[in-house]
């Protein structure tokens, strides 16, 4: 029996993903390089780790407050 993708399940999954990403980013070495995949492409660009981490935390906070 397949689980149907509902907006609630999708939101919970996104929260879990963001929590994992935040944890991974916080445990990287200070000089570690971080790359982010651009939407709809297979191209990765180097990004600032601290900016990415703050964006992830903000999105996580917004999702948690909306649910």
N, C-alpha and C positions, 0 to 999 in steps of 0.2 A: 504494500500500500504506500503510495507516494504522498509525501507531505506537500500540500499546496502552498505556494508562495503567497502569503497574505501580506498586507502592508505592515502588520504588527510583527510578523516573523522576520520580514525584511529589515525592519527598524532594529529589532533585537540583534539580528545578525550584524548589521552595520555597527552597532554599539560595541559588540564583541570584537569586531575587526579593529575598530579604532582604539580599544583598550590594549589590544595586542601590539598595534603599531606604536602607541605611546610608550608602552613598556620597552619595546625593542629600541626605540630612539633614545630613551633615557639611560639605557645600559651600554650605549656605544661609546667608544673612546672619543675624547674631545676632538681629535684630529681626523676622525673617520669621514670618508666621503659618502654622501647619500645621493641616490639618483631616484627620480620620480618619472614614471611612465606618463607620457602625454595621452590624452583621451583619443581613442579611435586610431592609434598608431602603435607601432612597435619600436618607437624611439624613446630613449630615456635621456633626461637632462639632469645635470648636476644641480642640486638645490642646497640652500643653506639649511643645515640641520636644525638650528634653533628656530628659524622661521617655520619650517615644516612642523616641528613639534608643537609650537604654539598654535598653528592652524588646526592640527589634529585635536589638541585639547579644547579649542574653542568649538569645533564641530561636535565633539563628544559632549561637552557641556550643553550645547543647544539641543542635541538629540535627547539627552536625559531630561531636560526641563520640558520638552514638548510631549514626552510620553507620560 
